[in-house]
Amino acid sequence: MVFLARILLIVFAVLLVLVGGIVWRLWRGVQTTLAWHVADVARILDGVPDRTCSRPALSGPEEPGNSWDLMRPSFEALWQLHPVYGSDSHFGTTMEPDFDAHGIPADTPRLLGESMPWLESCRRATRRTRLDWPGFPDPLWPCKAIRIGRALTSTAFVSWQEGRDADAVEWLTTALMVAHDTARLGQPGTWDQMRVVEAWVRQDLRSMLEAHGLTEPQLVEFERRLDLLRSTRPAVSVVFRTWGAESRRAVLEHSASVSLLNGDDVHHALEETVGWRDLFSMRVCTARVLNGIRDGCERAGTLPMTSVTIPAAFDLEIRAPYRKEDVAQLLFSEFGTLEALEEELQNWDFLRAAIAVARYELVHGRMPATFSECGVPLVLAPRLGIEEDRLSIAGSLEKWTIQRRK
């Protein structure tokens, strides 16, 4: 009996050591994981390291040099020309009448005139291919980018009003490329400023096409530029990574919440999801959720993004592997099923179709019967419609009139 008791004691001790080792390794792994996520989130949201990338030149003659060497001083100059105090919002300048040719005149003519050398620098920057960004992010950079975008689109609108349609196209496409170059930085807010500037371009182009004086070669060049801008638009993985980092920061700061339906009560707390899978440990649960958000974002960034497949691909291929009680909700929770991205791409499709239809109408003197006549991909046909002199998009009240200037 004594021998058997010793054997059992040894076995128990060995098991205790093994279990202790497993728990210690698990705990150490959790600690390492949490520390890594803290550093990774800070790297993405708080620190933009030296970044080197490139994209094709928008127009010629192409010239050497770094585009940011021209654009950064322009951003700063316009901000100092008419600074806004008391607001830290990324969109604090969107509704200002200044720099906005569509709104109350205010000082718009004077400000646009004083801004012209810096706007010309931005236009010249589109001839360069290098985008080398040194240093760290500027918290106001999205605001400064929006101000540049507002000034560029207003200059385009004024050019069109004065009958200089070719110049208007130059300024609109410059505004798009500058907004895209800013969004490539991946700094929080830069993707949203791109969406704002793209919306302004669509607004101006809608007005221009109601009475335009563009020639066929100019429309062909416009189509080429839009195709280039669409093909080089910042990779959606950039925004997935930023959104995911913001979700992970919320988890790390204990400000993330999920909705759990228990009977008639709805609870909003990540702590409610801790269970046996996490060994009833909040730290283990936190590490698991952080890993899930990161992996989901990385996988989402590799999906082919078209206006047809975004919601289905995201819901079926990205959310499905994760628990709906936590990770699946925290993946881009503020954007739902990525309807915002779908709308952005549909707007690009619509914009491209409008220019193709305008060219066809100019050459043939009538609107095309189908989009295939003017070279618009057939995949867009179910979403777009043609009515006499107007274009429409399914599910939207927006209609674009296509006419030449009388």
C-alpha positions in Angstrom: 0.0 0.0 0.0 2.8 2.3 0.9 4.5 1.6 -2.5 1.2 2.2 -4.4 0.7 5.5 -2.5 4.1 6.6 -3.5 3.5 5.8 -7.1 0.2 7.7 -7.0 1.9 10.6 -5.4 4.6 10.7 -8.0 2.0 10.5 -10.8 0.0 13.3 -9.2 3.1 15.4 -8.9 4.1 14.8 -12.5 0.6 15.7 -13.6 0.6 18.8 -11.4 3.9 19.9 -13.0 2.6 19.2 -16.5 -0.6 21.2 -15.9 1.4 23.9 -14.2 3.8 24.1 -17.2 0.9 24.2 -19.6 -0.8 27.0 -17.7 2.4 28.9 -17.4 3.1 28.6 -21.1 -0.5 29.6 -21.9 -0.2 32.6 -19.6 3.2 33.6 -21.0 1.7 33.3 -24.5 -1.2 35.5 -23.6 1.1 38.1 -22.1 3.2 38.1 -25.2 0.2 38.3 -27.5 -1.3 41.3 -25.6 2.1 43.1 -25.6 2.4 42.5 -29.4 -1.1 43.9 -30.1 -0.4 47.0 -28.0 2.7 47.7 -30.0 1.1 46.8 -33.4 -1.9 49.1 -32.8 0.4 52.0 -31.7 2.5 51.4 -34.9 -0.6 51.6 -37.1 -2.5 54.4 -35.4 0.1 56.5 -33.7 3.3 56.2 -35.8 3.7 56.3 -39.5 7.2 55.1 -40.2 9.2 56.1 -43.3 7.1 54.9 -46.2 8.3 54.4 -49.8 5.8 53.6 -52.5 5.0 54.7 -56.0 2.2 55.0 -58.5 2.0 56.0 -62.2 2.1 59.6 -63.2 -1.3 61.0 -64.0 -0.1 63.3 -66.8 3.0 64.3 -68.6 5.6 65.3 -69.0 6.7 63.0 -66.3 9.4 64.3 -64.0 11.7 62.8 -61.3 11.4 63.6 -57.6 9.2 62.9 -54.6 5.6 64.0 -54.9 5.4 64.8 -51.2 8.2 67.4 -51.6 5.6 69.4 -53.6 2.4 68.5 -51.8 3.4 68.8 -48.1 4.4 72.5 -48.4 1.1 73.1 -50.3 -0.9 71.4 -47.6 0.7 73.5 -44.9 0.5 76.8 -46.9 -3.2 76.5 -47.4 -3.8 75.6 -43.8 -1.9 78.7 -42.7 -3.6 80.8 -45.2 -6.9 80.3 -43.4 -6.4 78.3 -40.2 -9.4 77.0 -38.2 -9.1 76.9 -34.5 -11.1 75.1 -31.8 -11.9 72.0 -33.8 -10.1 68.6 -33.9 -12.6 67.0 -36.3 -11.3 65.5 -39.5 -14.2 67.2 -41.2 -14.2 70.5 -39.4 -13.6 72.3 -42.7 -16.1 70.6 -45.0 -18.9 73.0 -44.5 -16.9 76.3 -44.5 -17.9 78.7 -47.2 -14.2 79.6 -47.7 -12.5 77.7 -50.5 -16.0 76.5 -51.6 -17.2 77.8 -54.9 -20.6 76.2 -54.4 -21.4 77.9 -51.1 -21.6 81.5 -49.8 -18.8 83.4 -51.7 -17.2 84.8 -48.6 -13.5 85.1 -49.4 -13.4 82.2 -51.9 -12.2 84.2 -54.9 -9.4 85.8 -52.9 -8.4 82.6 -51.2 -8.4 80.6 -54.4 -6.2 83.3 -56.1 -3.7 83.3 -53.2 -3.7 79.5 -53.3 -3.0 79.1 -57.0 0.8 78.6 -56.7 0.3 75.8 -54.1 -2.5 74.2 -56.2 -0.2 74.3 -59.2 2.4 72.5 -57.1 -0.1 69.7 -56.4 -0.9 69.5 -60.1 2.8 69.2 -60.9 3.1 66.5 -58.2 0.8 64.3 -60.3 3.6 64.1 -62.8 5.9 62.4 -60.3 5.7 58.7 -59.4 7.5 58.5 -56.0 5.6 58.9 -52.8 8.3 58.9 -50.0 6.8 59.9 -46.7 9.3 60.6 -43.9 8.4 61.1 -40.2 5.3 60.7 -38.1 1.6 61.5 -38.7 0.1 65.0 -38.3 -3.2 64.8 -36.4 -4.6 67.5 -38.6 -3.5 65.9 -41.9 -6.9 64.7 -42.9 -8.3 68.3 -42.4 -5.5 69.7 -44.4 -6.1 67.2 -47.2 -9.8 68.0 -47.2 -8.9 71.7 -47.5 -6.6 71.0 -50.5 -9.4 68.9 -52.0 -12.0 71.6 -51.5 -9.7 74.2 -53.1 -8.9 72.0 -56.1 -12.5 71.1 -56.8 -13.6 74.7 -56.4 -10.9 75.7 -58.9 -12.3 73.1 -61.3 -15.8 74.4 -60.8 -14.8 78.0 -61.5 -12.9 76.8 -64.6 -16.0 75.1 -66.0 -18.1 78.2 -65.2 -15.7 80.3 -67.3 -15.8 77.8 -70.2 -12.4 76.2 -69.6 -13.6 72.6 -69.4 -10.2 71.0 -70.2 -8.7 72.9 -67.2 -11.6 71.8 -65.1 -10.8 68.1 -65.9 -7.2 68.8 -64.9 -8.2 70.1 -61.5 -10.7 67.4 -60.8 -8.3 64.6 -61.6 -5.6 66.3 -59.6 -8.0 66.5 -56.6 -8.6 62.7 -56.9 -4.9 61.8 -57.1 -4.0 64.0 -54.2 -6.8 62.5 -52.1 -5.6 59.0 -53.1 -2.0 59.8 -52.2 -3.1 61.0 -48.8 -5.2 57.9 -48.2 -2.2 55.6 -49.0 -0.6 56.8 -45.7 -3.1 54.7 -43.8 -3.4 57.4 -41.0 -6.8 57.4 -39.3 -9.1 59.8 -41.1 -7.2 59.8 -44.4 -9.5 57.2 -46.0 -12.5 59.2 -45.0 -11.1 62.4 -46.5 -10.6 60.5 -49.8 -14.3 59.6 -49.7 -15.3 63.2 -49.1 -13.1 64.5 -52.0 -14.4 61.8 -54.3 -18.0 62.9 -53.5 -17.1 66.5 -54.3 -15.6 65.5 -57.7 -18.8 63.6 -58.5 -20.9 66.6 -57.5 -18.8 69.0 -59.8 -18.8 66.5 -62.7 -22.5 66.1 -62.5 -22.9 69.9 -63.0 -20.3 70.0 -65.7 -21.9 67.2 -67.8 -25.2 69.1 -67.8 -23.6 71.6 -70.1 -20.1 70.6 -71.2 -17.8 71.8 -74.0 -15.3 68.9 -73.9 -14.1 67.6 -77.2 -13.8 63.9 -78.1 -10.0 63.7 -77.5 -10.5 65.5 -74.2 -13.2 63.0 -73.1 -10.9 60.1 -74.2 -8.1 61.5 -72.1 -10.6 61.9 -69.2 -11.6 58.3 -69.5 -7.9 57.3 -69.5 -7.2 59.2 -66.3 -10.3 57.8 -64.5 -9.3 54.3 -65.5 -5.7 55.0 -64.1 -7.1 56.5 -60.9 -9.5 53.6 -60.4 -6.8 51.0 -61.0 -4.4 52.7 -58.6 -6.9 53.7 -55.9 -5.4 52.8 -52.5 -5.7 49.1 -51.7 -8.7 48.4 -49.5 -6.3 46.5 -47.2 -5.1 49.9 -45.9 -8.5 50.8 -44.6 -9.2 47.3 -43.2 -5.9 47.5 -41.3 -6.8 50.9 -39.9 -10.3 50.0 -38.9 -9.1 46.8 -37.4 -6.5 48.6 -35.3 -9.1 51.0 -34.0 -11.3 48.0 -33.0 -8.3 46.4 -31.3 -7.5 49.6 -29.4 -11.1 49.7 -28.1 -10.7 46.1 -26.8 -7.4 46.9 -25.2 -8.9 50.0 -23.6 -11.9 48.0 -22.4 -14.2 50.3 -24.3 -15.4 47.7 -26.9 -18.9 46.4 -26.5 -20.9 43.6 -28.1 -24.6 42.9 -28.0 -25.8 39.7 -26.3 -29.4 38.8 -26.3 -30.3 36.8 -23.1 -34.0 36.5 -22.9 -35.4 40.0 -23.1 -32.2 41.7 -21.9 -29.6 43.1 -24.2 -26.1 43.3 -22.6 -23.3 45.4 -24.0 -20.1 44.2 -22.6 -17.2 42.1 -23.9 -16.9 40.5 -20.4 -20.2 38.7 -21.1 -18.6 36.6 -23.7 -15.9 35.0 -21.5 -16.6 31.3 -21.1 -15.0 27.9 -20.8 -13.3 28.3 -24.1 -11.3 31.1 -22.5 -10.8 29.2 -19.3 -13.1 31.8 -17.8 -10.2 34.3 -18.0 -10.7 37.8 -19.4 -7.1 38.0 -20.5 -7.4 34.8 -22.5 -10.6 36.1 -24.0 -9.0 39.4 -24.9 -6.1 37.7 -26.6 -8.4 35.5 -28.6 -10.6 38.4 -29.7 -7.6 40.5 -30.6 -6.1 37.7 -32.8 -9.5 37.2 -34.4 -9.9 40.9 -35.3 -6.4 41.1 -36.7 -6.7 37.9 -38.7 -10.1 38.9 -40.0 -8.8 42.2 -41.2 -5.8 40.7 -42.9 -8.1 38.2 -44.7 -10.6 40.9 -45.7 -7.7 42.8 -47.3 -6.9 40.0 -49.7 -10.5 39.6 -51.1 -11.2 40.9 -54.6 -13.2 44.1 -54.0 -15.9 44.9 -56.5 -19.2 46.7 -56.0 -20.9 43.3 -56.6 -19.1 41.1 -54.1 -18.2 43.2 -51.1 -21.1 42.5 -48.7 -21.4 38.8 -49.7 -17.7 38.1 -49.5 -17.3 39.9 -46.2 -20.2 38.2 -44.5 -19.6 34.7 -45.8 -15.9 34.5 -45.9 -14.7 36.8 -43.2 -17.3 36.9 -40.3 -18.4 33.2 -40.5 -15.3 31.6 -38.8 -15.6 33.8 -35.7 -18.0 33.8 -32.7 -20.9 36.1 -33.4 -20.9 37.0 -29.7 -17.6 38.9 -30.0 -15.1 38.9 -32.9 -17.8 38.8 -35.6 -19.4 41.9 -34.1 -16.2 43.8 -33.6 -15.0 43.4 -37.2 -15.8 46.8 -38.6 -18.8 47.1 -36.3 -19.3 50.8 -37.1 -19.5 50.1 -40.8 -22.0 47.2 -40.7 -21.6 45.0 -43.8 -19.2 47.4 -45.5 -22.0 49.1 -47.4 -19.9 52.3 -47.5 -17.2 50.6 -49.5 -19.8 49.1 -51.9 -21.2 52.5 -52.5 -17.8 54.0 -53.2 -17.1 51.5 -55.9 -20.6 51.9 -57.4 -20.0 55.6 -57.5 -16.8 55.0 -59.4 -18.6 52.7 -61.9 -21.3 55.4 -62.3 -18.7 58.1 -62.8 -16.9 56.1 -65.5 -20.1 55.3 -67.3 -21.1 58.9 -67.4 -17.9 60.0 -69.2 -18.3 57.1 -71.7 -21.9 58.1 -72.4 -20.9 61.8 -72.8 -18.3 60.8 -75.4 -20.8 58.6 -77.3 -23.4 61.4 -77.3 -20.8 63.8 -78.6 -19.8 61.5 -81.5 -23.2 60.2 -82.5 -25.5 63.0 -81.5 -27.7 60.8 -79.4 -27.6 58.8 -76.2 -26.6 55.1 -76.5 -29.3 52.5 -76.4 -27.1 50.2 -74.3 -23.9 50.6 -72.3 -22.2 48.1 -74.5 -22.4 50.6 -77.3 -20.1 53.0 -75.5 -17.8 50.4 -74.0 -19.1 50.3 -70.5 -18.6 46.8 -69.0 -21.7 44.7 -69.2 -21.4 43.8 -65.5 -22.6 47.4 -64.7 -25.7 47.2 -66.9 -28.1 45.8 -64.2 -27.2 48.7 -61.9 -27.3 51.6 -64.5 -30.0 52.9 -66.7 -30.3 55.3 -69.7 -33.2 57.6 -70.2 -33.2 60.0 -73.2 -30.6 62.5 -72.0 -30.1 61.1 -68.4 -28.3 58.3 -66.6 -29.7 56.7 -63.5 -28.6 54.1 -60.9 -30.9 51.4 -59.5 -32.1 52.1 -56.0 -31.1 55.8 -56.1 -33.0 58.9 -57.0 -29.9 60.4 -58.4 -30.0 61.1 -62.2 -27.4 62.7 -64.4 -28.2 64.8 -67.4 -25.7 64.6 -70.3 -25.7 67.5 -72.7 -23.3 69.7 -74.5 -23.0 73.4 -73.9 -25.3 75.4 -76.2 
